[in-house]
Amino acid sequence: MWGNRSQALDPSLRGLLGRDFAVSVSSVGWRRIFFQLSILISGAAIILLIVLIKAKTTGDFAVEPYFFTYTIFVTTFIMSRMVLAMLYKKSFFTLTADAKSDNQMRRIKYEPTVAFVIPCKNEEVAIGDAVIQCYQTDYPREKMEVIVINDGSTDRTLMILNELKKYYPSLRIIDWPNQGKRWAMAAGFQVSKSEIIIQLDSDSHVDPATFRELIEPFQNTKVAAVCANGIPKNADQNVITRMQTAYYFMSFEILKAAESTLDTVFCCSGCCSAYRKSSVMPILYSWLGEKFLGKPVTWGDDRALTSWLIKRGEKTVYNSQALAYTVVPSTWRQLFKQQLRWKKSWIINACFTGKFIWKKKPFVAFFYYFPLILISILTPIMTFRALIYTPISHGNLPLYHIIGIILVTSLVVLYYRFIDQKNKYWPYLFLWSFLSLFFLSFLLIWAVIRIQDRGWGTR
Amino acid sequence: MHEFNLKMTKITIVLTAISLFFVMLGGVTLLKNNYYAKAKYFEMQLDYLKDRFAFGEYSYGGLLGWAKSWPDKSASVQTDSATAQSIPILLYHGVITTPNWKSDGTNISLNDFRDQMFALKKAGYQSITLSQFLDFMQSGKSLPKKSVMITFDDSRSDSYYPVDPILKVLDYNAVMFVITGRSFGPDNSKNTFHLSEDELQKMLASGRWEMASHTENGHGYVQVDAAGTQDQGHLIGHFMSDKIWLPDQGRLETDAEFTQRVSADLAASKKDLENNLGIKVLAFAYPFGDYGNDTQNFPGSKEILTNVTNSLFPLAFRQIGDNEFPANYPGKDFRLVKRIDVNEDMSPKQLLFILDSGQEKQLPYAETFTANNGWLTAWGNSELKNGLLLTRASETEDSSMTFLNGTFNWKNYTVSAEARLLQGNSFAAVARYIDGSHYVTCDFTSWGVALSQSINGTETVISESNQSLELNADQEMAVGIGVSGNTASCYIGTKAVATGNISATLSHGGIGFKTWGSTVNNSSLLVSNLKVVATQ
């Protein structure tokens, strides 16, 4: 009982003070403490600088009340999101704490049946590895299914799968003509007999060592989906992948963590997420038949599925301990295509989610989701104003705007460093934030224009 | 447990977001108007270091000089026990930091201003305050010999931010004449050209600045006739010295209306300074330096303005004219104070020449005309050439006048000199020169010698000698003028040729020379071998 209590305190402390705090105390990590202290001080200094910059540039509340309010609103939102992320560890710990102690008391080990569902099309290079990785996981084989849906591959994918079946007789192969990824995923849900379904991209795999972390949160019966911590496999390939690695880190460890604190991760990412079958089945066909402006939606299956679960009032969470490795685009063209797809699915999904979220989860809606949507819409407008309109109409360079962006990014980077001192990709976050502001935010407009083009684009 | 935690999380995040929002909003609003949060303030601190380094380099040279310059404040204590006879006052406007700025006759570039200040400091000058000056003028309270007052007009931001670090380095102080209507009140919250109330407070707190009045809203142009005559894009009348044309009534203001208007403005400016800054207002400076002398339509304004300003302020400031001694001497006219209008066109050397030559000269006095000891041009032209003083009429004038700075307080003396009239009809030796309208002359013409006096610009002959003279352009002539008490004499060689009594108004004054020709640009005189001895 005592041991239990000390364990109970531990993660909450970690949540407040960072991931490795508990470890460092035991070995008197003065360097670590010094590091974190300096990060805190720099954080305070940056906030002061941000306020100073705002005081300097928004001399014009009377002149530009909207811009003035906007900048303060955005900064507040970004900082609040980081505060939410800081509360994540504690929230995640409490999520399963009751069930865990209950199970412990009754000496039950939580070990539900799980199924890996891997839709694939022309993946002869990656599919073998993906299947083998599933069987590598530390989980009883009898409680595990692996289902591969060959969605009309024209290469040797099926041949490889059949070869694999010789080694893994339990491997289930569904081979059908091309129907689209969503249908393939749905087939997995229908065919499987397991309680938990793990959706994997063919180029992703779960880290076998942390696999159980993906299942853990389901001990809380209200949890319908768990998102793993996505980490690029090809991080060091080039500057584009390094940049995305930094972005992934921020997006998972800060943004998804913040959402998870409120039990509402809006997108359990397609590369690796686990779902409770009993929660998915009632909405499976609604999700499958999703249409936008009269046309079926070909991408954004992950985000749509999560939304349908949220609409049911279920919890969708993120576990930063469950690691999943995936491949990120390594050329500008691929990155652009992927981002365009994501933006389009974001727009479509925002229209869908916006309709029910304020009824189902009013707090999340008004304090998180609607502000987020507002900012996403305003950002390209304000960026246009600061970088193009004002320089042309008033002739002054957007120096302070850029300094402001650097400062806000620095604040995020500081927290990034605070969470994980060893992650070396943080400088690339500045690059990403410029790319995002000067290019990707405008992509949203392009995405609106091209919304009816439901093509997948080359991958 | 989780649901409870979620609730706490929600409360936490709402409170955090609200406080973040308001902290930022408050922070921005607070810092926005905060003096110390302005980039200008940081620049000023940097400027201080730069100026200190520059001064060290200027006075001692190199890095070593910089180090030496730190405890330099002791150097400002003058060891010279001599006291000042007169106080020169410098007038500046904006100090411009923009590169490639062109001189505009009003402002000065920062580099030149710095050079002038450094030159003053190196020459041993120390700045004085308004009250020190008032005591000196009113009751002759002694001040160090090399005292100077530094003033700025119009309360412009650019006469504070670049200037203050220099004052701090040199341990100088200055007076700011504030146009109160442009600094105080909510209307000026966006006005960064003029100093704000907050900035003026900070200036006062530094101990380096004093504030005085430069009107409330009286530093402007007014309509003085039905036509609304303009010159160079603005109306020609001055708010302070002209009657305003009232178009709806088709007439000019009455004397009473004029008096009412200017006294209301000046009283308001005084009140603004007293109420907002909590100071005693010791001085007022006339806008445009116009104390009624430059009026378009109301010659009586001078007297009214004198009365109004005297009733409100112990001191009133104007700019000097060319024909006046540049410094201020204590005495009954102490209320109207002269200032040297310094701008980009004056070099540090020229400035020091005016100040140094204003130091009282001792009798007996002899002049070799090799270096300029203070010969100033009242009108026409004058220069030193090969040990000679040349004074000549300009292209627009028929006469010229030059006088010697630092002789204002001379009383009883005899001047002897050798003169050669190169062109023109006559020349004169001048004594008891107070300004261009008050002096005694001995006019030497071909028909004889005349002793005259000029009071308020009116020249009257006192005594004449009709013995004709040969004014030879190739031959020096020994001439002289002597003044003793109220008696004045003209000399040819050592012989007095005309003697008479002069007005008590001219009880003291300096020496000079004058030329006259019957046509313009046609009179010039060479002077050499000048000697002045004291008499009883």
Interface residues (C-beta under 8 A of the other chain):
Chain A: I50 V51 L52 K54 A55 K56 T58 G59 F61 F68 I72 F73 T75 T76 F77 M79 S80 V83 L84 L87 K90 S91 T94 L95 A97 D98 N220 T261 L262 D263 F363 F367
Chain B: M1 H2 F4 N5 L6 T9 K10 T12 I13 V14 T16 A17 L20 F21 M24 L25 G27 V28 T29 L30 L31 K32 N34 A37 A39
